[in-house]
Amino acid sequence: MNWPVFLLSSVLLASAAGCGSSGSSNAAPVAAGSDAGTASDAPASTSEDGGLADGSTSSCVVTLPPACTAAPPQVGPKRDWRHASSGFLVGAANHRGRDLFLNTAQDQWVIGRFAVGAALAELPVKDEEVDIWLNRDCGSGWEKIGTALTSDTPTKAAVEGVEDAAGRVFFQIPAAQKLGPGRHRLRMVLAGDLTGAEVFIEVVTPGTPMFVSDVDGTLTTSEAAEFTSLLTAQISQANPSSPEALTALAAKGYRPMYVTARPEWLVERTRDFVRDRGFPAGIIHTLTTGALPANGAAAVAYKSGELAQLTARGLHPTFVFGNTVTDAEAYDTAQVQPLDHRIFFKFGEADGGQIFGGRRIDDYAVLLAEFASLNAACPP
């Protein structure tokens, strides 16, 4: 992303009022049974095919990821702050969670960060209780699985590539509550005021089919669309036919992952964009440090690292989507194959860029028939 610095500064200073305003993740939960659905959540659909794209013979039924629209949990009354000063922190809640793809053999962690105020001047919520609630398999009910303390002075080792920081939450899911294969929704609730943030974890077997997409300029209508949207308290528009194309791919069994070099404080707005613009639900990753987006070599290193983490757990994206040379370099470093599955929106050699043998498209509509004709991607 090559966002104007002056506009970035304006947005960051205003983020206490605007960040997360279009979503409900940071708000105190409402009573169970209230309307928590979203009009743009795509209903589950099925697709069955007798063979795989690689020519092997197999049969499976695949579905879109669940919408996860259960009402928030009934979390009970507020509890006293551990530190009276926490109750005097000024600013809007700016909490966020870290989504994860995990394979079935890994330890399972819930990771988040609790802070209030504008991104450049946010104040971490230190050494306070956070209750962890689980909506297993994105079903209808919730269970409380434990309580964690936000970090005060960072002393913990990194978990899932996330460094400890003031306000950070690391909670290891107990063996008795271990998550089974599938998609799960978790809510972290700050005991002192009942504000919170959500996390989605997908437990999959190594070799599970998946795709990875950039967000800014690849799915949004321009690299800087999110800045304008922040200033106007709107959700960015999507490139025409991009939601339909990615939904068609997900309907064939490819698990979605959205990897963006946006700063972590924009994760909830990214989640709002994916949901409200009709993209298939998936795992969303942003930067985990710093208040500014990454550009150039830093963006390449970040995205290459994300793809390397997937490889380490036996996950290899079959399709990838981008719109800049940083995307192209990261996908080339990861050796995503075949080359024509590296898809770049309005970016390529003709635009003065390098895509290392990838494919340039001008319209996502050209992918609809192609993706509809794919065989079902059966999990291992």
Rosetta blueprint (number, residue, H / E / L):
1 M L
2 N L
3 W L
4 P L
5 V H
6 F H
7 L H
8 L H
9 S H
10 S H
11 V H
12 L H
13 L H
14 A H
15 S H
16 A H
17 A H
18 G H
19 C L
20 G L
21 S L
22 S L
23 G L
24 S L
25 S L
26 N L
27 A L
28 A L
29 P L
30 V L
31 A L
32 A L
33 G L
34 S L
35 D L
36 A L
37 G L
38 T L
39 A L
40 S L
41 D L
42 A L
43 P L
44 A L
45 S L
46 T E
47 S E
48 E E
49 D E
50 G E
51 G E
52 L L
53 A L
54 D L
55 G L
56 S L
57 T E
58 S E
59 S E
60 C E
61 V E
62 V E
63 T E
64 L L
65 P L
66 P L
67 A L
68 C L
69 T L
70 A L
71 A L
72 P L
73 P L
74 Q L
75 V L
76 G L
77 P L
78 K L
79 R L
80 D L
81 W L
82 R L
83 H L
84 A H
85 S H
86 S H
87 G H
88 F H
89 L L
90 V L
91 G L
92 A L
93 A E
94 N L
95 H L
96 R E
97 G E
98 R E
99 D L
100 L E
101 F E
102 L E
103 N E
104 T L
105 A L
106 Q L
107 D L
108 Q L
109 W E
110 V E
111 I E
112 G E
113 R E
114 F L
115 A E
116 V E
117 G L
118 A L
119 A H
120 L H
121 A H
122 E L
123 L E
124 P E
125 V L
126 K L
127 D L
128 E L
129 E E
130 V E
131 D E
132 I E
133 W E
134 L E
135 N E
136 R H
137 D H
138 C H
139 G L
140 S L
141 G L
142 W L
143 E E
144 K E
145 I E
146 G E
147 T E
148 A E
149 L E
150 T L
151 S L
152 D L
153 T L
154 P L
155 T L
156 K L
157 A L
158 A L
159 V E
160 E L
161 G L
162 V E
163 E L
164 D L
165 A L
166 A L
167 G L
168 R E
169 V E
170 F E
171 F E
172 Q E
173 I L
174 P L
175 A H
176 A H
177 Q H
178 K L
179 L L
180 G L
181 P L
182 G E
183 R E
184 H E
185 R E
186 L E
187 R E
188 M E
189 V E
190 L E
191 A L
192 G L
193 D L
194 L L
195 T L
196 G E
197 A E
198 E E
199 V E
200 F E
201 I E
202 E E
203 V E
204 V E
205 T L
206 P L
207 G L
208 T L
209 P L
210 M E
211 F E
212 V E
213 S E
214 D L
215 V L
216 D L
217 G L
218 T L
219 L L
220 T E
221 T L
222 S L
223 E L
224 A L
225 A H
226 E H
227 F H
228 T H
229 S H
230 L H
231 L H
232 T L
233 A L
234 Q L
235 I L
236 S L
237 Q L
238 A E
239 N L
240 P L
241 S L
242 S H
243 P H
244 E H
245 A H
246 L H
247 T H
248 A H
249 L H
250 A H
251 A L
252 K L
253 G L
254 Y L
255 R E
256 P E
257 M E
258 Y E
259 V E
260 T L
261 A L
262 R L
263 P L
264 E H
265 W H
266 L H
267 V H
268 E H
269 R H
270 T H
271 R H
272 D H
273 F H
274 V H
275 R H
276 D H
277 R L
278 G L
279 F L
280 P L
281 A L
282 G L
283 I E
284 I E
285 H E
286 T L
287 L L
288 T L
289 T L
290 G L
291 A L
292 L L
293 P L
294 A L
295 N L
296 G H
297 A H
298 A H
299 A H
300 V H
301 A H
302 Y H
303 K H
304 S H
305 G H
306 E H
307 L H
308 A H
309 Q H
310 L H
311 T H
312 A H
313 R L
314 G L
315 L L
316 H L
317 P L
318 T L
319 F E
320 V E
321 F E
322 G E
323 N L
324 T L
325 V H
326 T H
327 D H
328 A H
329 E H
330 A H
331 Y H
332 D H
333 T H
334 A L
335 Q L
336 V L
337 Q L
338 P L
339 L H
340 D H
341 H H
342 R E
343 I E
344 F E
345 F E
346 K L
347 F L
348 G L
349 E H
350 A H
351 D H
352 G L
353 G L
354 Q L
355 I L
356 F L
357 G L
358 G L
359 R E
360 R E
361 I E
362 D L
363 D L
364 Y H
365 A H
366 V H
367 L H
368 L H
369 A H
370 E H
371 F H
372 A H
373 S L
374 L L
375 N L
376 A L
377 A L
378 C L
379 P L
380 P L
